[in-house]
């Protein structure tokens, strides 16, 4: 997993997966990333606690860059740059 890139990290798109359980947040993110241009950043908002395991694993397997991961209360936020 690569982090800390100096490229623009402003999200190009936001995907709300709140209320969805594994594996749906990752599957929806994969589908949304397909429609984005390389270099675009997708912000994913999730409430499933398993997302903190699933998204880093997804990025490592797919080659996308996990730019940022954070948590606010019960909300998990991931910013993923498409390769």
Residue pairs with C-beta under 8 A, 6 or more apart in sequence:
1 56
1 59
1 60
1 65
1 66
2 65
2 66
3 65
3 66
3 67
3 68
5 65
5 67
5 81
7 39
7 81
8 41
9 41
9 67
9 68
9 79
9 81
10 41
11 41
11 42
11 43
11 79
12 36
12 37
12 40
12 41
12 42
13 32
13 36
13 40
13 41
13 42
13 43
14 42
14 43
14 44
14 45
15 28
15 29
15 32
15 42
15 43
15 44
15 45
16 45
17 24
17 25
17 28
17 29
17 44
17 45
17 46
17 47
17 48
17 51
18 45
18 46
18 47
18 75
19 47
20 28
20 46
20 47
20 48
21 48
21 50
22 48
22 50
22 51
22 54
23 54
25 44
25 46
25 48
25 51
25 54
25 55
26 51
26 54
26 55
26 58
29 42
29 44
29 55
29 58
29 78
29 80
30 58
30 62
32 42
33 42
33 64
33 80
33 82
36 42
36 82
37 82
38 82
38 83
39 81
39 82
40 81
40 82
41 67
41 79
41 80
41 81
41 82
42 79
42 80
42 81
42 82
43 77
43 78
43 79
44 51
44 55
44 77
44 78
44 79
44 80
45 75
45 76
45 77
46 55
46 75
46 76
46 77
46 78
47 74
47 75
47 76
48 54
48 76
49 76
51 76
51 78
52 69
52 71
52 76
55 66
55 69
55 78
55 80
56 66
56 69
58 64
59 65
59 66
59 80
62 83
63 83
64 80
64 81
64 82
64 83
65 80
65 81
65 83
66 78
66 79
66 80
67 79
67 80
67 81
68 77
68 78
68 79
69 76
69 77
69 78
69 79
70 76
70 77
71 77
